[in-house]
Amino acid sequence: MLKSDYRAPEVNYPINWTKGDVDGNTSPFDWEEFNDPNLDNWLHLVMTSNNDIAIAALRIHRAQLDAERTGITNTPALKAALSMDGKKQLNNSSGWAKSGSASLGTSYELDLWGKIARQRDVAEWAVHASEEDFRSARLMLLSEASNNYWRIGFVNQQITTLQQSIDYAKETLRLAEVRYRAGNISSLDVIDAQQNLLTQENQLTGLQREHSQLLNQQAVLLGTVPGCQIVEPTTLPKGSLPKVNANIPASILMRRPDISAKEWQLREALATVDIKRSEYYPTFNLTGALGTSSASLLALLHNPVGSVGANLTLPFLEWRQRDIEVKIARNDYEQRMLEFKQLLYKAMSSIEDALSFRNQLLLQETRLREELELARKSEWLNEVRYRHGAVRISFWLDAQEKRRQAELRLDENRFNQLQNLAKIYLEFGGASTFP
């Protein structure tokens, strides 16, 4: 029997990665640690409504049907036929001449070289690959839907902050106009305050447009028409974020659905090489037939004729074509192997980047909080100095803008941390229980 033993390609892992096998449900963190029931409900709703997921599920079913068809094709085939015929001459008064025939046949190919078994393997592994593609689609959707949810919260938080800032800018303009009418300042301060207000109102218009686009994206994720609002967080999550588990073994990568699917495809390619090799060898088909014909149907049924035969096919006479087909199959297998290794190395690089970015974001958060505290002090001091006539209003307006930008950068850091956690979860292949 022709059956090549599959061996996973040798891959080198980074020296700082933990060696060892996966034990239990190892995941970078528990998704439930976000402690956001609205997020969980939103994700489950998307998982059950998204059209891409429905398509991936249909592909699994198609692969299962193909596997079932392969099983049927490689089992003994039965054929039966029954016919009756009647004739009468029009130029005389003789009666009808009746006749009938019946036949039953079967054929079966002996699997001497393992070709049929390998065809079944290919069909089965195609099902496994489709199942992994389905898991991969769910993970990608989880990341996309989570980012949409958090982005809406981030934009809504910016809108709220900017509306408060606009109210503050209006009050600043009112104060400048009062001082100008009192003759304490020039009209330049009033103009600066007016420009400051218009700039922020324009920023608000841009955020409102982005907000509308995010809601439309939400409708696409749900596979429905725009305007069907489902969930809209008003702010980013305020609580503590999940902690990434340490010492996750490198072998966890083999549980990533895209890598697992690629490995099943690699197995398919190797089995295809065996199938092409087996086509060099003769095939034996056993056939049997039972049938007869008679002017009397009863006689037909009582006097059947049976036959048994065997067919021998000699494909090695076309050895040049068979040799090319084997080489093509081997070439496909070698391509799949290199693609598999390349995908693993890309996954390692992406994980390293995501973990490094997380460390950077955590350090950045500490500095941004300090920066915001200093910006608030500067704004307060410049307000006091302006009210006492020590500086022009532009100093105060600049301090306000620096404070707003510091708040925005801190909120953006929070949003980036959430996105980064979703990225890490995706890169490690999620967990067996979620999504």
C-alpha positions in Angstrom: 0.0 0.0 0.0 1.3 3.5 -0.9 1.1 5.8 2.1 3.6 8.4 2.9 4.2 9.1 6.6 3.4 12.7 7.4 5.9 14.6 9.4 5.4 18.2 10.5 8.0 20.5 9.0 10.8 21.5 11.2 10.4 25.1 12.5 12.7 27.2 14.7 11.1 29.2 17.4 12.5 32.4 19.1 15.0 31.6 21.8 12.9 33.5 24.4 9.8 31.5 23.8 8.7 28.8 26.2 9.1 25.2 25.0 6.6 22.5 25.7 3.3 21.2 24.7 -0.1 22.8 25.1 -1.8 21.7 28.3 -5.5 22.4 28.6 -7.3 25.5 27.4 -4.2 27.8 27.2 -5.1 31.3 25.9 -3.4 34.7 26.3 -6.2 35.8 28.7 -9.8 35.2 29.6 -12.1 37.3 27.4 -14.6 37.5 30.2 -12.1 39.7 32.2 -13.2 42.7 30.1 -16.3 42.6 32.4 -18.5 44.1 29.8 -21.8 42.2 29.3 -22.8 44.6 26.5 -19.7 43.7 24.6 -20.3 40.0 25.1 -24.0 40.3 24.0 -22.9 42.3 20.9 -20.3 39.7 19.9 -22.7 36.8 20.3 -25.3 38.7 18.2 -22.7 39.3 15.5 -21.6 35.6 15.5 -25.1 34.5 14.9 -26.1 37.1 12.3 -23.0 37.8 10.2 -23.1 36.6 6.6 -19.4 35.8 6.3 -19.9 33.3 9.2 -22.9 31.8 7.4 -20.8 31.4 4.2 -18.0 29.7 6.2 -20.6 27.3 7.8 -21.9 26.4 4.3 -18.4 25.7 3.1 -18.0 23.2 6.0 -21.3 21.5 4.9 -20.1 21.4 1.3 -16.8 19.8 2.3 -18.8 17.2 4.3 -21.0 16.5 1.3 -17.8 16.1 -0.9 -16.5 13.6 1.7 -19.8 11.7 1.6 -19.7 11.7 -2.2 -16.2 10.3 -2.2 -17.3 7.5 0.2 -20.3 6.6 -2.1 -18.1 6.7 -5.2 -15.7 4.2 -3.7 -18.3 1.6 -2.6 -19.7 -1.2 -4.8 -22.1 0.3 -7.4 -25.4 -1.3 -8.2 -27.4 -0.7 -11.4 -30.8 -2.2 -12.2 -33.0 -1.9 -15.3 -36.5 -3.3 -16.1 -38.3 -2.8 -19.4 -41.4 -4.2 -21.2 -42.3 -3.9 -24.9 -45.4 -4.7 -26.9 -45.8 -5.0 -30.7 -48.8 -5.5 -33.1 -48.9 -5.6 -36.9 -51.5 -3.3 -38.3 -52.3 -5.4 -41.5 -53.6 -8.5 -39.7 -55.6 -9.4 -36.7 -53.0 -11.2 -34.8 -52.5 -10.4 -31.1 -49.9 -8.3 -29.4 -46.3 -9.6 -29.2 -45.1 -8.8 -25.7 -41.5 -9.0 -24.4 -39.6 -7.9 -21.3 -36.1 -7.6 -20.0 -34.5 -7.1 -16.6 -30.9 -6.6 -15.6 -28.9 -6.1 -12.4 -25.2 -5.2 -12.4 -22.5 -4.3 -9.9 -18.9 -3.1 -10.1 -16.2 -2.6 -7.5 -12.6 -1.4 -7.7 -10.2 -3.4 -5.5 -8.0 -1.0 -3.5 -4.8 -2.9 -3.9 -2.5 0.1 -3.7 -4.4 2.3 -1.2 -5.5 4.9 -3.7 -9.1 4.8 -2.5 -8.1 5.0 1.1 -6.0 8.1 0.4 -8.9 9.7 -1.6 -11.0 9.2 1.6 -8.2 10.8 3.6 -8.1 13.8 1.3 -11.9 14.3 1.6 -11.8 14.0 5.4 -8.9 16.4 5.7 -10.7 18.9 3.5 -13.5 18.8 6.0 -11.0 19.5 8.9 -9.5 22.4 6.9 -13.0 23.9 6.3 -13.7 23.6 10.0 -10.5 25.5 10.9 -11.4 28.1 8.2 -14.7 28.6 10.1 -12.9 29.1 13.4 -10.5 31.6 11.7 -13.5 33.5 10.3 -15.1 33.7 13.8 -11.8 35.0 15.3 -11.4 37.6 12.6 -15.0 38.7 13.1 -14.5 38.8 16.9 -11.6 41.2 16.4 -13.4 43.3 13.9 -16.7 43.5 15.9 -14.8 44.3 19.2 -12.8 47.1 17.5 -16.1 48.5 16.1 -17.6 48.5 19.6 -14.6 50.1 21.2 -14.2 52.6 18.4 -17.8 53.8 18.8 -17.2 54.2 22.6 -14.0 56.1 21.8 -15.7 58.4 19.3 -18.7 59.0 21.7 -16.3 59.8 24.5 -14.5 62.3 22.2 -17.8 63.9 21.2 -18.8 64.3 24.9 -15.5 65.8 25.8 -15.5 68.1 22.8 -19.1 69.3 23.5 -17.9 70.2 27.0 -14.9 71.9 25.6 -17.1 73.9 23.2 -19.2 75.1 26.1 -15.9 76.1 27.8 -14.8 77.9 24.6 -18.1 79.8 24.5 -17.6 80.9 28.0 -14.0 82.0 27.2 -15.3 84.0 24.2 -18.0 85.6 26.4 -15.3 86.6 28.9 -13.1 88.0 26.1 -16.0 90.1 24.8 -16.7 91.5 28.3 -13.1 92.5 28.8 -12.9 94.0 25.3 -16.0 96.1 25.9 -14.5 97.2 29.2 -11.4 98.3 27.2 -9.0 95.9 29.0 -7.9 94.0 25.9 -7.7 94.5 22.2 -10.1 92.9 19.6 -7.4 90.4 18.7 -8.2 88.4 21.8 -11.9 88.3 20.8 -10.9 87.1 17.3 -8.6 84.4 18.8 -11.5 83.2 21.0 -13.8 83.1 18.0 -11.4 81.1 15.9 -10.9 78.7 18.8 -14.6 78.1 19.0 -15.0 77.5 15.3 -12.1 75.1 15.2 -13.7 72.9 17.9 -17.1 73.0 16.2 -15.6 71.8 13.0 -13.9 69.0 14.9 -17.2 68.0 16.3 -18.7 67.8 12.8 -15.9 65.4 11.7 -16.5 63.2 14.8 -20.2 63.0 14.1 -19.5 61.9 10.6 -17.1 59.2 11.8 -19.8 58.1 14.3 -22.3 57.7 11.5 -19.8 55.6 9.5 -19.2 53.3 12.5 -22.9 52.7 12.9 -23.1 51.8 9.2 -20.2 49.4 9.7 -22.1 47.9 12.6 -25.0 47.1 10.3 -22.7 45.4 7.8 -21.3 43.2 10.6 -24.9 42.2 11.5 -25.8 41.6 7.8 -28.6 44.1 7.9 -29.5 47.4 6.4 -27.9 50.7 7.7 -30.0 52.4 10.4 -30.7 49.3 12.5 -28.7 50.5 15.6 -28.1 47.6 18.0 -25.5 48.7 20.6 -23.7 52.0 21.2 -21.4 52.4 24.1 -21.1 56.0 25.4 -17.5 55.7 26.6 -14.5 53.4 26.6 -14.4 50.7 29.4 -13.2 52.3 32.6 -12.2 49.2 34.6 -9.0 47.2 34.7 -8.1 45.4 31.5 -7.2 41.7 31.2 -3.7 40.7 32.0 -1.8 38.7 29.4 -0.7 35.3 30.7 3.0 34.6 30.8 4.9 31.5 29.7 2.5 30.5 27.0 4.1 27.6 25.1 5.3 28.0 21.5 3.3 25.0 20.5 0.1 27.1 21.0 0.6 28.3 17.5 -0.4 24.9 16.1 -3.9 25.5 17.5 -4.3 28.7 15.6 -7.1 28.0 13.1 -5.3 29.4 10.1 -2.1 27.4 10.8 -4.1 24.3 11.6 -6.0 24.7 8.3 -2.8 25.1 6.4 -1.4 21.9 8.0 -4.5 20.0 7.0 -4.0 21.3 3.4 -0.4 20.1 3.6 -1.6 16.6 4.5 -4.0 16.8 1.6 -1.2 17.6 -0.7 0.9 14.7 0.5 -2.0 12.3 0.1 -2.5 13.6 -3.4 1.1 12.6 -4.2 0.3 9.1 -3.1 -2.8 9.0 -5.2 -0.9 10.1 -8.3 1.8 7.5 -7.6 -0.8 4.8 -7.2 -2.1 5.6 -10.7 1.1 4.0 -12.0 -0.2 0.6 -10.9 -2.9 -1.6 -12.5 -6.4 -1.2 -11.3 -8.7 -4.2 -11.0 -12.5 -3.8 -11.3 -14.8 -6.7 -10.5 -18.1 -6.7 -12.3 -21.2 -8.9 -12.0 -24.4 -9.0 -14.0 -27.8 -10.8 -13.7 -30.4 -10.5 -16.3 -32.3 -12.0 -19.2 -35.0 -11.2 -21.7 -38.2 -13.2 -22.6 -41.5 -12.9 -24.3 -43.0 -13.7 -20.9 -42.2 -11.6 -17.9 -42.7 -14.6 -15.6 -40.4 -16.6 -17.7 -37.9 -13.8 -17.5 -38.0 -13.8 -13.8 -37.7 -17.6 -13.6 -34.8 -17.9 -16.0 -32.2 -15.3 -15.3 -28.7 -15.3 -16.7 -25.8 -14.3 -14.5 -22.2 -13.3 -15.4 -19.1 -12.3 -13.4 -16.1 -10.5 -14.9 -12.9 -8.7 -14.0 -11.3 -5.8 -15.8 -7.6 -5.0 -15.7 -6.4 -1.5 -16.5 -2.7 -0.9 -17.2 -2.0 2.8 -16.7 1.8 2.4 -16.6 1.7 2.3 -20.4 1.2 6.0 -20.2 4.2 6.4 -17.9 5.3 9.8 -19.2 2.0 11.5 -18.4 1.8 9.7 -15.0 5.3 10.8 -14.2 4.5 14.5 -14.9 1.4 14.2 -12.8 3.4 12.9 -9.8 6.0 15.6 -10.2 3.2 18.2 -10.3 1.6 16.8 -7.1 5.1 16.7 -5.4 5.6 20.3 -6.5 2.3 21.3 -5.0 3.2 19.6 -1.7 6.5 21.4 -1.5 4.8 24.7 -2.1 2.3 23.9 0.6 5.1 23.0 3.0 6.9 26.4 2.4 3.7 28.3 2.7 3.0 26.5 6.0 6.5 27.4 7.4 6.2 31.0 6.2 2.8 31.3 7.9 4.3 30.1 11.1 7.1 32.6 10.9 4.7 35.4 10.1 2.6 34.4 13.1 5.7 34.5 15.4 6.6 38.0 14.1 3.0 39.3 14.6 2.9 37.9 18.2 6.3 39.5 19.0 5.1 42.8 17.6 1.8 42.7 19.5 3.4 41.9 22.8 6.1 44.5 22.3 3.5 47.1 21.4 1.5 46.2 24.6 4.6 46.9 26.8 5.1 50.2 24.9 1.4 51.2 25.5 1.6 50.4 29.2 4.7 52.6 29.6 3.2 55.3 27.5 0.1 55.4 29.7 2.1 56.3 32.8 3.8 59.2 31.0 0.5 60.4 29.4 -1.2 60.6 32.8 1.7 62.8 34.1 1.5 64.9 30.9 -2.2 65.5 31.4 -1.7 66.5 35.1 0.9 69.1 34.0 -1.3 70.3 31.2 -4.2 70.9 33.6 -1.9 72.9 35.9 -0.6 75.0 33.0 -4.2 75.7 31.9 -5.2 76.8 35.3 -2.2 79.1 35.7 -2.7 80.7 32.3 -6.3 81.3 33.1 -5.4 83.1 36.3 -2.7 85.2 34.6 -5.2 86.1 31.8 -7.9 87.2 34.2 -5.3 89.4 35.9 -4.2 90.9 32.6 -0.7 89.4 32.7 -0.9 87.6 29.3 -3.0 87.7 26.1 -5.8 85.2 25.7 -3.8 83.2 23.2 -1.7 81.8 26.1 -4.8 80.6 27.8 -6.2 79.2 24.6 -3.0 77.3 23.8 -3.0 75.9 27.3 -6.6 74.7 26.8 -5.6 73.0 23.5 -2.6 71.3 25.1 -4.9 69.9 27.9 -7.4 68.7 25.3 -4.7 67.0 23.3 -3.3 65.4 26.4 -6.8 64.0 27.2 -7.2 62.7 23.7 -3.8 61.0 23.7 -4.7 59.3 27.0 -8.0 58.1 25.7 -6.4 57.0 22.4 -3.9 55.0 24.5 -6.7 53.3 26.2 -8.4 52.5 22.9 -5.1 51.2 21.5 -4.7 48.9 24.5 -8.1 47.4 23.9 -7.3 46.9 20.2 -3.9 45.4 21.1 -5.5 42.9 23.5 -7.9 41.8 20.7 -4.9 41.5 18.4 -3.0 39.3 20.9 -6.1 37.1 21.4 -6.4 36.7 17.6 -2.7 36.0 17.1 -2.7 33.2 19.7 -5.8 31.6 18.2 -8.2 32.6 20.9 -9.6 29.9 23.2 -11.4 26.6 22.6 -14.5 27.9 24.4 -14.7 31.5 22.9 -15.7 32.7 20.5 
